[in-house]
Amino acid sequence: MKAVSIEFKKNGKQYIFYDNNLELNNGDFVVVETERGQQFGQVTNNNVQSSQENHALVLKVATEKDTKQNESNIKEAFNAVSKAQSLADELSLDMKFIDGFYTFDKKQLVLHFLADSRIDFRELAKNLASIYKTRIELRQVGARDKAKEISGLGLCGRKICCSSFLNDLDSVGVSMVKNQNLALNPNKINGQCGRLLCCLKYEDELYTNNRKCMPEVGQRIKDKEGFEGIVTFLDIPSKRYIITNENGEKKEQKILDKCDECGRKHCNKWFGLF
């Protein structure tokens, strides 16, 4: 059997399943078996290379009846989110429900909520279970998940990445900001969610690799022509930097992919270290 990737929400996380020897094409809607029960999803890649051997199976290609059932589940889950918020308010629980979904077979109702601290929602879950007669799972999520659900425009003027094409919300750290010589200004480096911009991760590998062959600001070096001074500016993406000597004279340098003289990659000779 071939492995295929399937998403359960538009631009959601991709999950790998075995195709169960079914003829599946990209864009096909299918019903799959998961740990939570049956789920309705869409094939995003019908030929995935996977080294794992414990993937669940695609049960069938969705029929028109299955599609209508899924649409009904979505509407009922939307109503359940509103009901859950109403009950939470009655119980004076400081939680904000943002979305929810039924498994395709309606054996489980999952509701996502935001809260500033841990919430004792046992009474709420009991009330919801008595209303919907199914297993209830209340899951606390973060601000990035809220931004993905609500969407909006980023600093670049385009639709934010998490709600347009990012499937996984990878961790982004302050080290990436420093690695790219960016100012620690929240208005410049934070996204709609108030967390660090996801796009900081896109170029981090480039900056990390280029930094390996470049000096640091403040380092005293001497080039092959004898010009000596302190590094005062770095342009990491283009591998350029500026040396300023004691007289205030400046000279631009560029790191070559290979040294013209020895042929070695990223030769430290350019830094006056040898």
C-alpha positions as CSV (number, residue, x, y, z in Angstrom):
1,M,0.0,0.0,0.0
2,K,1.1,3.6,-0.7
3,A,1.2,6.3,1.9
4,V,-0.8,9.5,1.3
5,S,-1.1,12.7,3.3
6,I,-4.5,14.0,4.4
7,E,-5.6,17.2,6.1
8,F,-8.8,17.6,8.1
9,K,-9.0,21.4,8.0
10,K,-8.0,23.7,5.2
11,N,-4.3,24.4,5.5
12,G,-4.2,22.2,8.6
13,K,-1.6,19.8,9.7
14,Q,-0.8,16.9,7.3
15,Y,-1.3,13.4,8.5
16,I,0.0,10.2,6.8
17,F,-2.2,7.2,6.1
18,Y,-2.0,4.1,4.0
19,D,-4.2,4.3,0.9
20,N,-5.7,0.8,1.6
21,N,-5.1,0.0,-2.1
22,L,-7.7,2.6,-3.1
23,E,-7.3,4.7,-6.2
24,L,-6.8,8.1,-4.6
25,N,-6.0,11.4,-6.4
26,N,-5.0,14.7,-4.9
27,G,-8.1,16.6,-3.8
28,D,-10.2,13.5,-3.1
29,F,-12.3,13.5,0.0
30,V,-12.0,10.4,2.1
31,V,-13.0,8.8,5.4
32,V,-10.1,7.6,7.6
33,E,-9.7,5.7,10.8
34,T,-7.9,7.6,13.6
35,E,-7.3,7.1,17.4
36,R,-10.4,9.3,18.0
37,G,-12.6,7.5,15.6
38,Q,-13.5,8.1,12.0
39,Q,-12.6,11.4,10.4
40,F,-13.4,13.2,7.1
41,G,-10.4,14.6,5.3
42,Q,-8.9,15.5,1.9
43,V,-6.0,14.0,0.1
44,T,-3.2,16.6,-0.3
45,N,-0.5,14.2,-1.7
46,N,-1.3,10.7,-3.0
47,N,2.4,9.6,-3.2
48,V,4.2,10.2,0.1
49,Q,7.5,8.6,1.0
50,S,7.4,7.4,4.6
51,S,9.7,5.2,6.6
52,Q,7.1,4.5,9.3
53,E,5.1,1.3,9.3
54,N,2.2,2.0,11.7
55,H,0.0,4.3,9.7
56,A,-3.7,4.0,9.9
57,L,-5.8,3.2,6.9
58,V,-8.0,5.2,4.6
59,L,-11.4,3.5,4.9
60,K,-13.1,4.7,1.8
61,V,-13.5,7.5,-0.8
62,A,-16.2,9.8,0.5
63,T,-19.6,9.6,-1.1
64,E,-22.1,12.4,-1.6
65,K,-23.8,11.1,1.6
66,D,-20.6,11.3,3.5
67,T,-20.0,14.9,2.3
68,K,-23.4,16.0,3.5
69,Q,-22.8,14.2,6.8
70,N,-19.6,16.1,7.2
71,E,-21.3,19.4,6.4
72,S,-23.9,18.6,9.0
73,N,-21.2,17.8,11.6
74,I,-19.5,21.2,10.9
75,K,-22.7,23.1,11.5
76,E,-23.5,21.2,14.7
77,A,-20.0,21.7,16.0
78,F,-20.3,25.4,15.4
79,N,-23.5,25.5,17.4
80,A,-21.8,23.5,20.2
81,V,-19.0,26.1,20.4
82,S,-21.7,28.8,21.1
83,K,-23.4,26.6,23.6
84,A,-20.1,25.8,25.4
85,Q,-19.3,29.5,25.7
86,S,-22.8,30.2,27.1
87,L,-22.4,27.4,29.7
88,A,-18.9,28.6,30.6
89,D,-20.2,32.1,31.2
90,E,-22.9,30.8,33.5
91,L,-20.3,28.9,35.5
92,S,-18.1,32.0,35.6
93,L,-15.2,30.2,33.9
94,D,-12.7,32.6,32.3
95,M,-12.4,30.8,29.0
96,K,-13.0,31.8,25.3
97,F,-14.0,29.1,22.9
98,I,-12.7,29.6,19.4
99,D,-13.6,26.5,17.4
100,G,-14.6,22.8,17.6
101,F,-15.2,19.7,15.5
102,Y,-17.0,16.4,15.6
103,T,-15.3,13.2,14.5
104,F,-17.0,11.9,11.4
105,D,-18.8,9.2,13.4
106,K,-19.8,11.7,16.1
107,K,-18.2,9.6,18.8
108,Q,-16.3,12.6,20.1
109,L,-16.7,16.4,20.2
110,V,-13.5,18.4,20.5
111,L,-13.7,22.0,21.6
112,H,-10.7,24.4,21.6
113,F,-10.6,27.3,24.0
114,L,-8.3,30.1,25.2
115,A,-7.5,30.9,28.8
116,D,-4.8,32.8,30.7
117,S,-4.5,30.1,33.3
118,R,-5.5,26.5,34.0
119,I,-9.3,26.0,34.2
120,D,-11.2,23.4,36.2
121,F,-13.8,22.6,33.5
122,R,-15.1,19.3,34.9
123,E,-18.5,20.6,35.6
124,L,-18.7,22.2,32.1
125,A,-17.6,18.9,30.4
126,K,-20.3,17.0,32.4
127,N,-23.0,19.4,31.3
128,L,-21.9,19.3,27.6
129,A,-21.8,15.5,27.7
130,S,-25.4,15.4,29.0
131,I,-26.5,17.6,26.2
132,Y,-24.7,16.1,23.2
133,K,-24.6,12.5,24.4
134,T,-21.0,11.9,23.2
135,R,-17.5,12.0,24.5
136,I,-16.4,15.6,25.2
137,E,-12.7,16.8,24.9
138,L,-11.9,20.4,26.0
139,R,-8.5,21.4,24.8
140,Q,-6.7,24.6,25.8
141,V,-4.8,26.2,22.9
142,G,-2.4,29.2,22.5
143,A,-2.6,32.6,20.9
144,R,-0.9,31.3,17.7
145,D,-3.8,28.8,17.3
146,K,-6.3,31.6,17.7
147,A,-4.5,33.7,15.1
148,K,-4.6,30.8,12.7
149,E,-8.3,30.4,13.2
150,I,-9.2,34.1,12.9
151,S,-6.7,35.1,10.3
152,G,-5.7,38.6,9.2
153,L,-3.0,40.6,7.5
154,G,0.6,40.5,8.6
155,L,3.2,43.3,8.7
156,C,4.1,42.4,5.1
157,G,0.5,43.2,3.9
158,R,-0.3,39.7,3.0
159,K,-2.5,37.1,4.7
160,I,-0.8,35.7,7.8
161,C,1.2,32.6,7.1
162,C,-0.4,30.4,9.7
163,S,-3.9,30.7,8.2
164,S,-2.8,30.6,4.5
165,F,-0.2,27.8,4.0
166,L,1.6,26.8,7.2
167,N,0.6,23.3,8.3
168,D,2.8,23.1,11.4
169,L,3.4,26.0,13.8
170,D,7.1,25.5,14.6
171,S,8.7,27.1,17.6
172,V,10.4,30.5,17.0
173,G,13.0,31.7,19.5
174,V,14.6,35.1,20.3
175,S,17.9,33.5,19.2
176,M,16.6,33.7,15.6
177,V,15.9,37.5,16.0
178,K,19.5,38.0,17.3
179,N,20.9,35.7,14.6
180,Q,19.4,38.1,12.0
181,N,20.7,41.3,13.7
182,L,17.1,42.5,14.2
183,A,16.2,45.0,17.0
184,L,14.2,43.5,19.8
185,N,11.2,45.7,19.1
186,P,7.9,43.9,19.7
187,N,6.1,46.0,17.1
188,K,8.5,44.8,14.5
189,I,9.1,41.1,15.4
190,N,5.7,40.0,16.8
191,G,2.8,38.9,14.7
192,Q,-1.0,39.2,15.1
193,C,-0.9,36.6,17.9
194,G,1.6,38.6,20.0
195,R,4.2,35.9,19.5
196,L,7.4,36.1,17.4
197,L,6.8,36.1,13.7
198,C,6.7,32.7,12.1
199,C,8.6,34.1,9.1
200,L,11.7,34.6,11.3
201,K,12.3,30.9,10.8
202,Y,12.3,31.0,7.0
203,E,15.8,32.6,6.6
204,D,17.3,31.5,9.9
205,E,19.2,28.6,8.2
206,L,20.7,31.0,5.6
207,Y,21.9,33.4,8.3
208,T,23.3,30.5,10.4
209,N,25.3,29.1,7.5
210,N,26.6,32.5,6.3
211,R,27.6,33.5,9.8
212,K,30.0,30.5,9.9
213,C,32.3,32.2,7.4
214,M,32.0,35.8,8.6
215,P,33.7,37.9,11.3
216,E,31.8,39.5,14.1
217,V,31.1,43.2,14.6
218,G,33.9,44.7,16.7
219,Q,36.5,42.1,15.6
220,R,39.8,43.5,14.4
221,I,41.0,41.9,11.2
222,K,43.5,42.6,8.4
223,D,42.8,41.8,4.7
224,K,45.2,40.4,2.2
225,E,46.1,43.9,1.0
226,G,47.1,45.0,4.4
227,F,44.1,47.1,5.3
228,E,43.5,46.7,9.0
229,G,40.6,47.8,11.1
230,I,37.5,46.8,13.1
231,V,34.4,45.3,11.6
232,T,31.7,47.9,11.9
233,F,28.9,46.5,9.7
234,L,27.7,43.0,8.5
235,D,25.4,42.2,5.6
236,I,25.0,38.5,6.3
237,P,22.7,37.4,3.4
238,S,25.2,38.7,0.8
239,K,28.3,37.8,2.9
240,R,29.6,41.4,2.9
241,Y,31.1,43.4,5.7
242,I,32.8,46.7,6.3
243,I,36.1,47.3,8.0
244,T,36.8,50.8,9.5
245,N,40.4,51.7,10.4
246,E,41.7,54.2,13.0
247,N,41.5,57.1,10.5
248,G,37.8,56.4,9.8
249,E,38.5,55.0,6.4
250,K,36.1,52.2,5.4
251,K,36.6,49.3,3.1
252,E,34.0,46.7,2.0
253,Q,34.8,43.0,1.9
254,K,33.0,40.1,0.5
255,I,33.4,36.5,1.5
256,L,33.9,34.2,-1.5
257,D,32.4,30.8,-1.6
258,K,35.9,29.5,-2.2
259,C,39.3,31.1,-1.6
260,D,40.9,32.2,-4.9
261,E,44.3,31.1,-3.6
262,C,43.8,27.8,-1.7
263,G,40.5,26.6,-3.1
264,R,39.2,25.9,0.4
265,K,35.6,26.8,1.2
266,H,35.2,29.7,3.6
267,C,38.9,30.2,4.0
268,N,39.7,31.8,7.4
269,K,42.7,33.5,5.7
270,W,40.4,36.4,4.8
271,F,40.0,37.2,8.5
272,G,43.7,37.5,9.1
273,L,43.6,34.5,11.4
274,F,46.4,32.7,9.8
